[in-house]
Amino acid sequence: MTGIFQQFAAGRITVSTGLILIVLAFVFAVLGGAVAGMKLAGKDLGNELAAMMGAMFGPTGAVPGIILGLIVLALL
């Protein structure tokens, strides 16, 4: 476990650190999508439905962008 933290601190992107970053990006994209869904369509659809729809559509654009960014950073 300390090896992963040392890789994060050194800025090295390996398979394990990449997977951790992708999972974190997915979690933040789901949370951000839920909040944005509630903010944009909470009154019209109800907060719960808007949050569920936002949580499903939030990672659609975020996760591929994060994967592409990690690939670019790994190649630099």
Residue, then its C-alpha position, 0 to 999 in steps of 0.5 A: m500500500t505504501g508503494i502506491f502512495q509513493q507512486f502517487a507522490a512521485g507522479r508516476i502513472t502505473v496500472s494500479t494508480g491509473l485504476i484508482l484515478i479512474v474509479l475516483a473520477f467515476v465517483f466524482a462524476v456520479l456525484g456531480g451528475a446527481v447534483a447537476g440533475m437536481k439543480l437543473a431538473g429538480k422542480d420539473l421531474g422531482n429531485e430523486l428522478a433528476a438525481m438518478m438521471g444525472a448520476m447515470f449521465g454524469p460519467t458519460g463525458a467525464v470518464p472518457g475524458i479522464i482516461l484520455g487525459l491519463i493516457v496523454l500524461a502517461l506518454l509525456 
